[in-house]
Amino acid sequence: MTARWVVDVVQQDRDLDITWQPISLLRKNKPDPDSSYFGPVSKTHNMLRVMESVRATDGDDAFFKLYWELATRIHHDKELDFDIADALRAVDLDVSHAAALDDEKWDEEIATRMDAGLGLTGDDVGTPIIAMDDDEGERVALFGPVITRVPDQEQSLRMWDSFVGLATIPGFWEVKRTRTQSPEFGDRPS
């Protein structure tokens, strides 16, 4: 939901240069291999390997195209067991990247990128993390926002501006309330 909100903000009148980064819930949460959580986060971790393979040869825009396709399949179509080559074809990327699914050499890149974000926020957060430069040019980041639906355009911009304001105030750490709603994904992105 947060990614959809950021895309909405980018399409409006904010001059943003976004670089999407991975976060592996397998690496972050280290679930027991016998848990029901292990299988799904292992699959999404392996998808991150493919995404980093794509980034290495085709750049950040291609990384995001594949991310968007995978997220749409997972969250809108409720699929987790799809052919990764099929997803690559759907966004006109070379299906040879599918070989990265089981290639552990991409784990170091995932860890490096993930650790950069967690280095800014601390380890007691999850996803999403948004990082930016403050008024002095220092890199800052916050966990969140965690949202259940994308606000309308006016609210999206107001939320973005508020988030930036909070993230760039020295000494600000956290705002939170208990979530009482499930995500409302809306229409499937095209």
PyMOL commands that place a pseudoatom at each C-alpha (Angstrom):
pseudoatom trace, name=CA, resn=MET, resi=1, chain=A, elem=C, hetatm=0, pos=[0.000, 0.000, 0.000]
pseudoatom trace, name=CA, resn=THR, resi=2, chain=A, elem=C, hetatm=0, pos=[2.819, 2.382, 0.820]
pseudoatom trace, name=CA, resn=ALA, resi=3, chain=A, elem=C, hetatm=0, pos=[4.443, 1.747, -2.558]
pseudoatom trace, name=CA, resn=ARG, resi=4, chain=A, elem=C, hetatm=0, pos=[1.150, 2.559, -4.291]
pseudoatom trace, name=CA, resn=TRP, resi=5, chain=A, elem=C, hetatm=0, pos=[0.933, 5.765, -2.232]
pseudoatom trace, name=CA, resn=VAL, resi=6, chain=A, elem=C, hetatm=0, pos=[4.510, 6.772, -3.156]
pseudoatom trace, name=CA, resn=VAL, resi=7, chain=A, elem=C, hetatm=0, pos=[3.784, 6.123, -6.839]
pseudoatom trace, name=CA, resn=ASP, resi=8, chain=A, elem=C, hetatm=0, pos=[0.681, 8.316, -6.489]
pseudoatom trace, name=CA, resn=VAL, resi=9, chain=A, elem=C, hetatm=0, pos=[2.749, 11.115, -4.934]
pseudoatom trace, name=CA, resn=VAL, resi=10, chain=A, elem=C, hetatm=0, pos=[5.429, 10.825, -7.636]
pseudoatom trace, name=CA, resn=GLN, resi=11, chain=A, elem=C, hetatm=0, pos=[2.750, 11.198, -10.324]
pseudoatom trace, name=CA, resn=GLN, resi=12, chain=A, elem=C, hetatm=0, pos=[1.577, 14.448, -8.734]
pseudoatom trace, name=CA, resn=ASP, resi=13, chain=A, elem=C, hetatm=0, pos=[3.577, 17.621, -8.278]
pseudoatom trace, name=CA, resn=ARG, resi=14, chain=A, elem=C, hetatm=0, pos=[6.439, 16.398, -6.117]
pseudoatom trace, name=CA, resn=ASP, resi=15, chain=A, elem=C, hetatm=0, pos=[9.918, 16.325, -7.651]
pseudoatom trace, name=CA, resn=LEU, resi=16, chain=A, elem=C, hetatm=0, pos=[11.064, 12.955, -6.328]
pseudoatom trace, name=CA, resn=ASP, resi=17, chain=A, elem=C, hetatm=0, pos=[13.804, 10.635, -7.497]
pseudoatom trace, name=CA, resn=ILE, resi=18, chain=A, elem=C, hetatm=0, pos=[12.920, 7.209, -6.079]
pseudoatom trace, name=CA, resn=THR, resi=19, chain=A, elem=C, hetatm=0, pos=[15.309, 4.284, -5.746]
pseudoatom trace, name=CA, resn=TRP, resi=20, chain=A, elem=C, hetatm=0, pos=[13.441, 1.185, -4.574]
pseudoatom trace, name=CA, resn=GLN, resi=21, chain=A, elem=C, hetatm=0, pos=[15.359, -1.058, -2.196]
pseudoatom trace, name=CA, resn=PRO, resi=22, chain=A, elem=C, hetatm=0, pos=[14.795, -4.643, -1.043]
pseudoatom trace, name=CA, resn=ILE, resi=23, chain=A, elem=C, hetatm=0, pos=[13.917, -5.828, 2.411]
pseudoatom trace, name=CA, resn=SER, resi=24, chain=A, elem=C, hetatm=0, pos=[13.911, -9.555, 3.005]
pseudoatom trace, name=CA, resn=LEU, resi=25, chain=A, elem=C, hetatm=0, pos=[11.492, -10.656, 5.691]
pseudoatom trace, name=CA, resn=LEU, resi=26, chain=A, elem=C, hetatm=0, pos=[13.311, -13.998, 5.672]
pseudoatom trace, name=CA, resn=ARG, resi=27, chain=A, elem=C, hetatm=0, pos=[16.573, -12.293, 6.593]
pseudoatom trace, name=CA, resn=LYS, resi=28, chain=A, elem=C, hetatm=0, pos=[14.937, -9.735, 8.907]
pseudoatom trace, name=CA, resn=ASN, resi=29, chain=A, elem=C, hetatm=0, pos=[12.667, -12.048, 10.905]
pseudoatom trace, name=CA, resn=LYS, resi=30, chain=A, elem=C, hetatm=0, pos=[14.673, -15.298, 10.693]
pseudoatom trace, name=CA, resn=PRO, resi=31, chain=A, elem=C, hetatm=0, pos=[11.615, -17.545, 11.016]
pseudoatom trace, name=CA, resn=ASP, resi=32, chain=A, elem=C, hetatm=0, pos=[11.918, -21.146, 12.116]
pseudoatom trace, name=CA, resn=PRO, resi=33, chain=A, elem=C, hetatm=0, pos=[12.056, -23.400, 9.029]
pseudoatom trace, name=CA, resn=ASP, resi=34, chain=A, elem=C, hetatm=0, pos=[9.165, -25.411, 10.489]
pseudoatom trace, name=CA, resn=SER, resi=35, chain=A, elem=C, hetatm=0, pos=[6.878, -22.368, 10.791]
pseudoatom trace, name=CA, resn=SER, resi=36, chain=A, elem=C, hetatm=0, pos=[4.098, -21.601, 8.311]
pseudoatom trace, name=CA, resn=TYR, resi=37, chain=A, elem=C, hetatm=0, pos=[5.736, -18.187, 7.770]
pseudoatom trace, name=CA, resn=PHE, resi=38, chain=A, elem=C, hetatm=0, pos=[9.012, -19.652, 6.485]
pseudoatom trace, name=CA, resn=GLY, resi=39, chain=A, elem=C, hetatm=0, pos=[7.722, -20.815, 3.083]
pseudoatom trace, name=CA, resn=PRO, resi=40, chain=A, elem=C, hetatm=0, pos=[6.150, -17.517, 1.964]
pseudoatom trace, name=CA, resn=VAL, resi=41, chain=A, elem=C, hetatm=0, pos=[9.086, -15.351, 3.096]
pseudoatom trace, name=CA, resn=SER, resi=42, chain=A, elem=C, hetatm=0, pos=[11.545, -17.762, 1.472]
pseudoatom trace, name=CA, resn=LYS, resi=43, chain=A, elem=C, hetatm=0, pos=[9.666, -17.387, -1.812]
pseudoatom trace, name=CA, resn=THR, resi=44, chain=A, elem=C, hetatm=0, pos=[9.617, -13.603, -1.627]
pseudoatom trace, name=CA, resn=HIS, resi=45, chain=A, elem=C, hetatm=0, pos=[13.306, -13.562, -0.653]
pseudoatom trace, name=CA, resn=ASN, resi=46, chain=A, elem=C, hetatm=0, pos=[14.074, -15.568, -3.778]
pseudoatom trace, name=CA, resn=MET, resi=47, chain=A, elem=C, hetatm=0, pos=[12.043, -13.076, -5.811]
pseudoatom trace, name=CA, resn=LEU, resi=48, chain=A, elem=C, hetatm=0, pos=[14.316, -10.340, -4.432]
pseudoatom trace, name=CA, resn=ARG, resi=49, chain=A, elem=C, hetatm=0, pos=[17.255, -12.253, -5.915]
pseudoatom trace, name=CA, resn=VAL, resi=50, chain=A, elem=C, hetatm=0, pos=[15.623, -12.050, -9.332]
pseudoatom trace, name=CA, resn=MET, resi=51, chain=A, elem=C, hetatm=0, pos=[14.874, -8.355, -8.844]
pseudoatom trace, name=CA, resn=GLU, resi=52, chain=A, elem=C, hetatm=0, pos=[18.523, -7.646, -7.969]
pseudoatom trace, name=CA, resn=SER, resi=53, chain=A, elem=C, hetatm=0, pos=[19.636, -9.618, -11.026]
pseudoatom trace, name=CA, resn=VAL, resi=54, chain=A, elem=C, hetatm=0, pos=[17.371, -7.388, -13.101]
pseudoatom trace, name=CA, resn=ARG, resi=55, chain=A, elem=C, hetatm=0, pos=[18.710, -4.221, -11.426]
pseudoatom trace, name=CA, resn=ALA, resi=56, chain=A, elem=C, hetatm=0, pos=[22.304, -5.301, -12.126]
pseudoatom trace, name=CA, resn=THR, resi=57, chain=A, elem=C, hetatm=0, pos=[21.747, -5.463, -15.876]
pseudoatom trace, name=CA, resn=ASP, resi=58, chain=A, elem=C, hetatm=0, pos=[18.686, -3.306, -16.566]
pseudoatom trace, name=CA, resn=GLY, resi=59, chain=A, elem=C, hetatm=0, pos=[18.719, -0.663, -13.813]
pseudoatom trace, name=CA, resn=ASP, resi=60, chain=A, elem=C, hetatm=0, pos=[16.397, 0.712, -11.152]
pseudoatom trace, name=CA, resn=ASP, resi=61, chain=A, elem=C, hetatm=0, pos=[13.429, 1.307, -13.461]
pseudoatom trace, name=CA, resn=ALA, resi=62, chain=A, elem=C, hetatm=0, pos=[13.406, -2.342, -14.525]
pseudoatom trace, name=CA, resn=PHE, resi=63, chain=A, elem=C, hetatm=0, pos=[13.758, -3.384, -10.871]
pseudoatom trace, name=CA, resn=PHE, resi=64, chain=A, elem=C, hetatm=0, pos=[10.633, -1.377, -10.069]
pseudoatom trace, name=CA, resn=LYS, resi=65, chain=A, elem=C, hetatm=0, pos=[8.703, -2.732, -13.075]
pseudoatom trace, name=CA, resn=LEU, resi=66, chain=A, elem=C, hetatm=0, pos=[9.313, -6.263, -11.844]
pseudoatom trace, name=CA, resn=TYR, resi=67, chain=A, elem=C, hetatm=0, pos=[8.544, -5.311, -8.235]
pseudoatom trace, name=CA, resn=TRP, resi=68, chain=A, elem=C, hetatm=0, pos=[5.198, -3.863, -9.347]
pseudoatom trace, name=CA, resn=GLU, resi=69, chain=A, elem=C, hetatm=0, pos=[4.360, -6.996, -11.334]
pseudoatom trace, name=CA, resn=LEU, resi=70, chain=A, elem=C, hetatm=0, pos=[5.265, -9.319, -8.472]
pseudoatom trace, name=CA, resn=ALA, resi=71, chain=A, elem=C, hetatm=0, pos=[3.406, -7.236, -5.872]
pseudoatom trace, name=CA, resn=THR, resi=72, chain=A, elem=C, hetatm=0, pos=[0.326, -7.171, -8.095]
pseudoatom trace, name=CA, resn=ARG, resi=73, chain=A, elem=C, hetatm=0, pos=[0.368, -10.950, -8.453]
pseudoatom trace, name=CA, resn=ILE, resi=74, chain=A, elem=C, hetatm=0, pos=[0.902, -11.483, -4.729]
pseudoatom trace, name=CA, resn=HIS, resi=75, chain=A, elem=C, hetatm=0, pos=[-1.469, -8.877, -3.286]
pseudoatom trace, name=CA, resn=HIS, resi=76, chain=A, elem=C, hetatm=0, pos=[-4.163, -8.495, -5.943]
pseudoatom trace, name=CA, resn=ASP, resi=77, chain=A, elem=C, hetatm=0, pos=[-4.213, -11.911, -7.547]
pseudoatom trace, name=CA, resn=LYS, resi=78, chain=A, elem=C, hetatm=0, pos=[-3.440, -13.705, -4.252]
pseudoatom trace, name=CA, resn=GLU, resi=79, chain=A, elem=C, hetatm=0, pos=[-0.800, -15.819, -6.019]
pseudoatom trace, name=CA, resn=LEU, resi=80, chain=A, elem=C, hetatm=0, pos=[2.527, -16.800, -4.565]
pseudoatom trace, name=CA, resn=ASP, resi=81, chain=A, elem=C, hetatm=0, pos=[3.227, -19.897, -6.649]
pseudoatom trace, name=CA, resn=PHE, resi=82, chain=A, elem=C, hetatm=0, pos=[3.638, -18.458, -10.127]
pseudoatom trace, name=CA, resn=ASP, resi=83, chain=A, elem=C, hetatm=0, pos=[6.350, -18.954, -12.705]
pseudoatom trace, name=CA, resn=ILE, resi=84, chain=A, elem=C, hetatm=0, pos=[8.877, -16.143, -12.246]
pseudoatom trace, name=CA, resn=ALA, resi=85, chain=A, elem=C, hetatm=0, pos=[9.747, -16.341, -15.950]
pseudoatom trace, name=CA, resn=ASP, resi=86, chain=A, elem=C, hetatm=0, pos=[6.107, -15.568, -16.689]
pseudoatom trace, name=CA, resn=ALA, resi=87, chain=A, elem=C, hetatm=0, pos=[6.333, -12.442, -14.527]
pseudoatom trace, name=CA, resn=LEU, resi=88, chain=A, elem=C, hetatm=0, pos=[9.539, -11.387, -16.286]
pseudoatom trace, name=CA, resn=ARG, resi=89, chain=A, elem=C, hetatm=0, pos=[7.871, -11.829, -19.684]
pseudoatom trace, name=CA, resn=ALA, resi=90, chain=A, elem=C, hetatm=0, pos=[4.882, -9.788, -18.527]
pseudoatom trace, name=CA, resn=VAL, resi=91, chain=A, elem=C, hetatm=0, pos=[7.132, -6.747, -18.068]
pseudoatom trace, name=CA, resn=ASP, resi=92, chain=A, elem=C, hetatm=0, pos=[9.363, -7.403, -21.091]
pseudoatom trace, name=CA, resn=LEU, resi=93, chain=A, elem=C, hetatm=0, pos=[12.441, -8.493, -19.160]
pseudoatom trace, name=CA, resn=ASP, resi=94, chain=A, elem=C, hetatm=0, pos=[14.827, -11.282, -20.116]
pseudoatom trace, name=CA, resn=VAL, resi=95, chain=A, elem=C, hetatm=0, pos=[13.595, -14.575, -18.687]
pseudoatom trace, name=CA, resn=SER, resi=96, chain=A, elem=C, hetatm=0, pos=[17.205, -15.614, -18.030]
pseudoatom trace, name=CA, resn=HIS, resi=97, chain=A, elem=C, hetatm=0, pos=[16.916, -13.593, -14.796]
pseudoatom trace, name=CA, resn=ALA, resi=98, chain=A, elem=C, hetatm=0, pos=[14.711, -16.421, -13.493]
pseudoatom trace, name=CA, resn=ALA, resi=99, chain=A, elem=C, hetatm=0, pos=[17.920, -18.384, -12.819]
pseudoatom trace, name=CA, resn=ALA, resi=100, chain=A, elem=C, hetatm=0, pos=[18.658, -15.946, -9.964]
pseudoatom trace, name=CA, resn=LEU, resi=101, chain=A, elem=C, hetatm=0, pos=[15.699, -17.366, -8.014]
pseudoatom trace, name=CA, resn=ASP, resi=102, chain=A, elem=C, hetatm=0, pos=[17.911, -20.043, -6.451]
pseudoatom trace, name=CA, resn=ASP, resi=103, chain=A, elem=C, hetatm=0, pos=[21.249, -18.228, -6.749]
pseudoatom trace, name=CA, resn=GLU, resi=104, chain=A, elem=C, hetatm=0, pos=[22.576, -17.280, -3.308]
pseudoatom trace, name=CA, resn=LYS, resi=105, chain=A, elem=C, hetatm=0, pos=[25.143, -14.910, -4.819]
pseudoatom trace, name=CA, resn=TRP, resi=106, chain=A, elem=C, hetatm=0, pos=[22.414, -12.210, -4.825]
pseudoatom trace, name=CA, resn=ASP, resi=107, chain=A, elem=C, hetatm=0, pos=[21.933, -12.489, -1.045]
pseudoatom trace, name=CA, resn=GLU, resi=108, chain=A, elem=C, hetatm=0, pos=[24.929, -10.245, -0.359]
pseudoatom trace, name=CA, resn=GLU, resi=109, chain=A, elem=C, hetatm=0, pos=[23.473, -7.441, -2.499]
pseudoatom trace, name=CA, resn=ILE, resi=110, chain=A, elem=C, hetatm=0, pos=[20.101, -7.801, -0.779]
pseudoatom trace, name=CA, resn=ALA, resi=111, chain=A, elem=C, hetatm=0, pos=[21.797, -7.697, 2.637]
pseudoatom trace, name=CA, resn=THR, resi=112, chain=A, elem=C, hetatm=0, pos=[23.914, -4.654, 1.765]
pseudoatom trace, name=CA, resn=ARG, resi=113, chain=A, elem=C, hetatm=0, pos=[20.942, -2.659, 0.495]
pseudoatom trace, name=CA, resn=MET, resi=114, chain=A, elem=C, hetatm=0, pos=[18.716, -3.780, 3.355]
pseudoatom trace, name=CA, resn=ASP, resi=115, chain=A, elem=C, hetatm=0, pos=[21.349, -2.974, 5.975]
pseudoatom trace, name=CA, resn=ALA, resi=116, chain=A, elem=C, hetatm=0, pos=[21.708, 0.552, 4.573]
pseudoatom trace, name=CA, resn=GLY, resi=117, chain=A, elem=C, hetatm=0, pos=[18.032, 1.234, 5.328]
pseudoatom trace, name=CA, resn=LEU, resi=118, chain=A, elem=C, hetatm=0, pos=[18.096, -0.435, 8.723]
pseudoatom trace, name=CA, resn=GLY, resi=119, chain=A, elem=C, hetatm=0, pos=[21.283, 1.478, 9.518]
pseudoatom trace, name=CA, resn=LEU, resi=120, chain=A, elem=C, hetatm=0, pos=[19.244, 4.667, 9.256]
pseudoatom trace, name=CA, resn=THR, resi=121, chain=A, elem=C, hetatm=0, pos=[16.205, 3.498, 11.230]
pseudoatom trace, name=CA, resn=GLY, resi=122, chain=A, elem=C, hetatm=0, pos=[17.548, 0.894, 13.624]
pseudoatom trace, name=CA, resn=ASP, resi=123, chain=A, elem=C, hetatm=0, pos=[16.728, -2.796, 13.579]
pseudoatom trace, name=CA, resn=ASP, resi=124, chain=A, elem=C, hetatm=0, pos=[13.451, -2.704, 15.528]
pseudoatom trace, name=CA, resn=VAL, resi=125, chain=A, elem=C, hetatm=0, pos=[11.376, -1.717, 12.498]
pseudoatom trace, name=CA, resn=GLY, resi=126, chain=A, elem=C, hetatm=0, pos=[9.968, -3.541, 9.517]
pseudoatom trace, name=CA, resn=THR, resi=127, chain=A, elem=C, hetatm=0, pos=[8.867, -2.464, 6.105]
pseudoatom trace, name=CA, resn=PRO, resi=128, chain=A, elem=C, hetatm=0, pos=[8.326, 0.069, 4.613]
pseudoatom trace, name=CA, resn=ILE, resi=129, chain=A, elem=C, hetatm=0, pos=[11.281, 2.343, 5.260]
pseudoatom trace, name=CA, resn=ILE, resi=130, chain=A, elem=C, hetatm=0, pos=[11.521, 5.684, 3.490]
pseudoatom trace, name=CA, resn=ALA, resi=131, chain=A, elem=C, hetatm=0, pos=[14.857, 7.502, 3.430]
pseudoatom trace, name=CA, resn=MET, resi=132, chain=A, elem=C, hetatm=0, pos=[15.632, 11.040, 2.265]
pseudoatom trace, name=CA, resn=ASP, resi=133, chain=A, elem=C, hetatm=0, pos=[18.098, 13.853, 2.820]
pseudoatom trace, name=CA, resn=ASP, resi=134, chain=A, elem=C, hetatm=0, pos=[17.241, 16.438, 5.466]
pseudoatom trace, name=CA, resn=ASP, resi=135, chain=A, elem=C, hetatm=0, pos=[17.834, 20.195, 5.104]
pseudoatom trace, name=CA, resn=GLU, resi=136, chain=A, elem=C, hetatm=0, pos=[21.523, 19.769, 5.987]
pseudoatom trace, name=CA, resn=GLY, resi=137, chain=A, elem=C, hetatm=0, pos=[22.000, 16.998, 3.426]
pseudoatom trace, name=CA, resn=GLU, resi=138, chain=A, elem=C, hetatm=0, pos=[22.121, 14.232, 6.031]
pseudoatom trace, name=CA, resn=ARG, resi=139, chain=A, elem=C, hetatm=0, pos=[20.426, 10.953, 5.154]
pseudoatom trace, name=CA, resn=VAL, resi=140, chain=A, elem=C, hetatm=0, pos=[17.466, 10.236, 7.457]
pseudoatom trace, name=CA, resn=ALA, resi=141, chain=A, elem=C, hetatm=0, pos=[14.777, 7.572, 7.402]
pseudoatom trace, name=CA, resn=LEU, resi=142, chain=A, elem=C, hetatm=0, pos=[11.622, 6.467, 9.129]
pseudoatom trace, name=CA, resn=PHE, resi=143, chain=A, elem=C, hetatm=0, pos=[9.690, 3.234, 9.215]
pseudoatom trace, name=CA, resn=GLY, resi=144, chain=A, elem=C, hetatm=0, pos=[6.300, 3.740, 7.607]
pseudoatom trace, name=CA, resn=PRO, resi=145, chain=A, elem=C, hetatm=0, pos=[3.860, 4.954, 6.868]
pseudoatom trace, name=CA, resn=VAL, resi=146, chain=A, elem=C, hetatm=0, pos=[1.836, 1.791, 7.275]
pseudoatom trace, name=CA, resn=ILE, resi=147, chain=A, elem=C, hetatm=0, pos=[-1.474, 2.422, 5.534]
pseudoatom trace, name=CA, resn=THR, resi=148, chain=A, elem=C, hetatm=0, pos=[-4.471, 0.273, 4.696]
pseudoatom trace, name=CA, resn=ARG, resi=149, chain=A, elem=C, hetatm=0, pos=[-5.467, 2.214, 1.575]
pseudoatom trace, name=CA, resn=VAL, resi=150, chain=A, elem=C, hetatm=0, pos=[-4.090, 4.945, -0.656]
pseudoatom trace, name=CA, resn=PRO, resi=151, chain=A, elem=C, hetatm=0, pos=[-5.607, 8.306, 0.255]
pseudoatom trace, name=CA, resn=ASP, resi=152, chain=A, elem=C, hetatm=0, pos=[-7.075, 10.591, -2.392]
pseudoatom trace, name=CA, resn=GLN, resi=153, chain=A, elem=C, hetatm=0, pos=[-4.616, 12.861, -4.205]
pseudoatom trace, name=CA, resn=GLU, resi=154, chain=A, elem=C, hetatm=0, pos=[-4.911, 15.821, -1.851]
pseudoatom trace, name=CA, resn=GLN, resi=155, chain=A, elem=C, hetatm=0, pos=[-4.534, 13.640, 1.242]
pseudoatom trace, name=CA, resn=SER, resi=156, chain=A, elem=C, hetatm=0, pos=[-1.632, 11.763, -0.384]
pseudoatom trace, name=CA, resn=LEU, resi=157, chain=A, elem=C, hetatm=0, pos=[0.311, 14.978, -0.839]
pseudoatom trace, name=CA, resn=ARG, resi=158, chain=A, elem=C, hetatm=0, pos=[-0.562, 16.183, 2.653]
pseudoatom trace, name=CA, resn=MET, resi=159, chain=A, elem=C, hetatm=0, pos=[0.577, 12.852, 4.096]
pseudoatom trace, name=CA, resn=TRP, resi=160, chain=A, elem=C, hetatm=0, pos=[3.819, 13.003, 2.083]
pseudoatom trace, name=CA, resn=ASP, resi=161, chain=A, elem=C, hetatm=0, pos=[4.588, 16.517, 3.257]
pseudoatom trace, name=CA, resn=SER, resi=162, chain=A, elem=C, hetatm=0, pos=[3.813, 15.551, 6.851]
pseudoatom trace, name=CA, resn=PHE, resi=163, chain=A, elem=C, hetatm=0, pos=[5.988, 12.445, 6.607]
pseudoatom trace, name=CA, resn=VAL, resi=164, chain=A, elem=C, hetatm=0, pos=[8.909, 14.454, 5.211]
pseudoatom trace, name=CA, resn=GLY, resi=165, chain=A, elem=C, hetatm=0, pos=[8.409, 17.033, 7.948]
pseudoatom trace, name=CA, resn=LEU, resi=166, chain=A, elem=C, hetatm=0, pos=[8.549, 14.404, 10.682]
pseudoatom trace, name=CA, resn=ALA, resi=167, chain=A, elem=C, hetatm=0, pos=[11.457, 12.508, 9.126]
pseudoatom trace, name=CA, resn=THR, resi=168, chain=A, elem=C, hetatm=0, pos=[13.620, 15.593, 8.896]
pseudoatom trace, name=CA, resn=ILE, resi=169, chain=A, elem=C, hetatm=0, pos=[13.085, 16.900, 12.455]
pseudoatom trace, name=CA, resn=PRO, resi=170, chain=A, elem=C, hetatm=0, pos=[16.046, 15.958, 14.658]
pseudoatom trace, name=CA, resn=GLY, resi=171, chain=A, elem=C, hetatm=0, pos=[14.938, 14.011, 17.708]
pseudoatom trace, name=CA, resn=PHE, resi=172, chain=A, elem=C, hetatm=0, pos=[11.644, 12.778, 16.217]
pseudoatom trace, name=CA, resn=TRP, resi=173, chain=A, elem=C, hetatm=0, pos=[11.286, 8.985, 16.505]
pseudoatom trace, name=CA, resn=GLU, resi=174, chain=A, elem=C, hetatm=0, pos=[7.832, 7.495, 16.331]
pseudoatom trace, name=CA, resn=VAL, resi=175, chain=A, elem=C, hetatm=0, pos=[4.084, 7.896, 15.836]
pseudoatom trace, name=CA, resn=LYS, resi=176, chain=A, elem=C, hetatm=0, pos=[1.865, 4.828, 16.090]
pseudoatom trace, name=CA, resn=ARG, resi=177, chain=A, elem=C, hetatm=0, pos=[-1.634, 3.547, 16.699]
pseudoatom trace, name=CA, resn=THR, resi=178, chain=A, elem=C, hetatm=0, pos=[-3.079, 0.033, 16.668]
pseudoatom trace, name=CA, resn=ARG, resi=179, chain=A, elem=C, hetatm=0, pos=[-4.157, -1.110, 13.233]
pseudoatom trace, name=CA, resn=THR, resi=180, chain=A, elem=C, hetatm=0, pos=[-7.836, -2.072, 13.109]
pseudoatom trace, name=CA, resn=GLN, resi=181, chain=A, elem=C, hetatm=0, pos=[-8.262, -2.454, 9.335]
pseudoatom trace, name=CA, resn=SER, resi=182, chain=A, elem=C, hetatm=0, pos=[-6.872, -4.796, 6.719]
pseudoatom trace, name=CA, resn=PRO, resi=183, chain=A, elem=C, hetatm=0, pos=[-5.330, -3.454, 3.512]
pseudoatom trace, name=CA, resn=GLU, resi=184, chain=A, elem=C, hetatm=0, pos=[-7.803, -2.372, 0.828]
pseudoatom trace, name=CA, resn=PHE, resi=185, chain=A, elem=C, hetatm=0, pos=[-5.823, -2.836, -2.376]
pseudoatom trace, name=CA, resn=GLY, resi=186, chain=A, elem=C, hetatm=0, pos=[-8.442, -1.362, -4.692]
pseudoatom trace, name=CA, resn=ASP, resi=187, chain=A, elem=C, hetatm=0, pos=[-8.372, -2.025, -8.404]
pseudoatom trace, name=CA, resn=ARG, resi=188, chain=A, elem=C, hetatm=0, pos=[-5.600, -4.136, -9.867]
pseudoatom trace, name=CA, resn=PRO, resi=189, chain=A, elem=C, hetatm=0, pos=[-2.877, -1.838, -11.292]
pseudoatom trace, name=CA, resn=SER, resi=190, chain=A, elem=C, hetatm=0, pos=[-2.480, -2.075, -15.037]
for i in range(1, 190): cmd.bond("trace and resi %d" % i, "trace and resi %d" % (i + 1))
show_as sticks, trace
zoom trace
